[in-house]
Amino acid sequence: LGYHWRKQSGELVVWDGIRTPLPLVMQKGDEVEVLVMVQAPSEPGAYLLEISMVREGVTWYDDQVPGLPLRIEAVITSAHL
């Protein structure tokens, strides 16, 4: 799994977020619960976190798999020091 961060305006902030490996090889129709590793943007503000599957060096599965990317609204209130 990987992710993108966008500002609420749609402007892309981070394309290649930290990767979270899947615990097994996924096949069509498979389901698994995974804790996703995410690093917040450095600037406070309103963002959209888009979580998707990625095959390294091949493709992102954004809009290729129903339900992807998973979009989550987030508000970053302060920078992590």
N, C-alpha and C positions, 0 to 999 in steps of 0.2 A: 504494500500500500504506500501511497505517497499523497501529497497534498499541494494545493495552491492557496495562496492568500490573495484576495482582492479587496480593494477599498469598496465601500458601498456604491460608489459611482461606477464600479465595474473595472476600474483601472487595476491591472495586474501588479502586485507587489512582490510576490514570490512564486515562481513556477515550480521549481524542484525542491520541495520540502524534504525533511528527514524521512527516510524509508523505514517502514515497519514490515519485517518479514512475516509472511503468513505461516501458520504452524503446519500446513499441509498443502499439497498440490490441489488447487481448486478446479472442479469440473462444473460445467453448466448445471445450475440448480442447487449446487452446494451452498451451505450456510455455515458460518463460523463466527463466534464472538472473538473480537480482537481489541486489545487496548492499543490505541494508535499513539505513537510518539509524535509530538507536535512542538515546534518552537514558535512562539508568538512573534509578530512583527515588533521591531524595536521602537516604533513610534506609537503613542497612544492614539486611539480613534476607533471608529466603527468599521468592522471588516466582515468579509464573507470567507469562511474556511470551506474549501472544496476538497473533499477526500475522495480519492479514486484509486483504482488498481492500475499498476504500471508494469509492463514487461520491459526490463532494462534494455536499452539500446534498440528496442523494437517499436513500442507504442504505449500511449496512455489509453485507457479504455473509457475515457470521458465520452459520454453520449453514444458509446458502442454497446454498453450493457445497461439494460433498464435499471433506473435508480442511481446511476453514476453520472456525474459525481454527486456525492452526498453533500448538500450545502447546509452550513450551519452559520447563523449570524453570531458574531462575537464582538464584544467591546473590550478593548485593551485600555486599561486605566493608567498604567505606569510602566516604565521600562524596568526590566529585570537587571539588577546590578550584580 
